[in-house]
Amino acid sequence: MNKKVTVNRKVIDQTASLIGLLLAVVLLVAGGLLSWGYNFANDQVKSQLVAQKIFFPAAGTGGLTSLPAADQNQMAKYAGEQLLTGKQAQVFADHYIAVHLNKIGGGQTYSQASAASQAAPTDTALAGTVQTLFRGETLRATLLTAYAFWQLGQIAMYSAWFTYIGGILFLLLALLGFAHARKVAGELEV
């Protein structure tokens, strides 16, 4: 009952190698596109942040020492530096602006203070607080958006590395497969 089948090993090797070569090309092109995405996101975030001219408070200044200890620790990493990266934008937004907004609003958000201001339209101090909260929350949201795009760029960078590695691996395997196809006998009985 054992039937023997004859296969052309050379054709199998060449076909598998061709598929590997195609996968290598696809992965290397994908790596190139992911690298482009990383560079685009990184460059856009940096150019937008540079234009804002935001600097972290210098070490030992009141802008830094007035913060709670946990926020000081986060901010101290960048003391005196210009805000240029998405990670810096996240730290500044969450550990500097958010702390000040919390103090200014007495723990209330812009939305809550705005509702209170609408209920007391003659309270000019509250109206000023509402404007300050609005501006601060808008800047904070802008910085956190920069952080989000920067983080997407970081993901694209790591993904590019993995696709380049995969592409190179498939390329090497395809080349080895073609080399093996040259050495192997054409017909094989299985």
HELIX and SHEET records of a PDB file:
HELIX    1   1 ARG A    9  GLN A   52  1                                  44    
HELIX    2   2 GLY A   62  THR A   65  1                                   4    
HELIX    3   3 ALA A   69  ALA A   76  1                                   8    
HELIX    4   4 GLY A   86  PHE A   92  1                                   7    
HELIX    5   5 ALA A   93  ILE A   97  3                                   5    
HELIX    6   6 ALA A   98  ILE A  104  1                                   7    
HELIX    7   7 TYR A  110  ALA A  119  1                                  10    
HELIX    8   8 THR A  124  LYS A  183  1                                  60    
SHEET    1   A 2 THR A   6  ASN A   8  0                                        
SHEET    2   A 2 GLU A 187  GLU A 189 -1                                        
END                                                                             
